[in-house]
Amino acid sequence: DNLATDLHDGLLLVNLLEIISSQTIRHNKNPRVLSQKLENCKFALDFLVSEGIKLVNIGPNDLVEGNLKLILGLIWTIILRYQIQLSSGASAKQELLDWVRSKIPEYDINNFTKDWQDGQAICALAEAVLPGQMNLPADFTNNPVNDAAMGIQKAADNMKIPAILDAEDMVYNADELSNMTYISYFRDYLDISAREAEEALMRATPFAGKCIARGPRLEPGNEAGIETKFYIEAINARGQRVTGPPYPHDFPVRIIGPKGEVPSETVNNQDGTYTVSYLPTIPGNHMIDVTFRGQHIPRSPFQVHINPARPDPTRCLCYGPGLEGGEAHKPATFTVEAINKLGDRINNGGHPFTVDV
């Protein structure tokens, strides 16, 4: 409420700097005596210097004693650095002015005071940054306060830009520094929107280097003639499963067996995972490529050995006249039919059946 007294122990200034810089500043959290308050103020000022901010004629004593003129200068310096984001070696005013002119060139803005007093420029800027909020110029009332109020309110409602200015202040009491601070929020809105869009796309896009293929059918022990499956999990660059749009994602799978390519089918499970099934018919080594946008996922290509088909004793069949009866000194024959665990006949031979009579 009062800059002359609220910063006297350094706590609020340290807290402010920690929030806007996303860094931690060492300080005394419960300063009671003068030396502790001076120390906190020094920690805050030293942090600003470490951030490359040039401080002029202000020290810890000025904060503790409430030198309002120097404190206001310090606050403006912080605004320049963290809100208006002054580039190294650039003029904050000119840099922001150039941006405004690029957004609403038809208004020929040359300053941050009188060129905004008609109330229309702020509406035009809001509409240029986020089109569709107003129907300009039809919505103009030609009342500067009403027009400025409309622009400020639309920006607050649709862009979440804080209304740190009253329309009357912009029209009747235009302050250059206050207007610059407020207008900088519109530039930030575009930057934040771009970063949010980039972040959303990153979260929704698999990153080949983090995606996972897993399942027992990528490991040894698979058997020819039995359909086998494994799973692909779409993971983004942050290590999170991708479940949202753009969706689904394409994970080409290519399986090469001893005698050429083996067909496969990929099914989207609608939860960021994909089930891949294939039917190996020939025993031997199989190579499985899993890629995303041309990049192999970790461990791809997978080397999977397919074992020869194995008969299941509980499903194999024996039949023929030799099992029904016979005649002494004459051969009796019967057939053993090799059946795998799925109930399918095994067409290749060589299985070690033993017959005891």
Secondary structure by P-SEA (a helix, b strand, c coil): cccccccccaaaaaaaaaaaaccccccccccccaaaaaaaaaaaaaaaaaaccccccccaaaaaacaaaaaaaaaaaaaacccccccccccaaaaaaaaaaaacccccccccccccccaaaaaaaaaaaccccccccccccccaaaaaaaaaaaaaaccccccccccccccccccaaaaaaaaaaaaaaaaaaaaaaaaaaaaaccccccccccccccccccccccccbbbbbbbcccccccccccccbbbbbbbbccccbbbbbbbcccccbbbbbbbbccccbbbbbbbccccccccccbbbbbcccccccccccccccccccccccbbbbbbbbbbcccccccccccccccccc
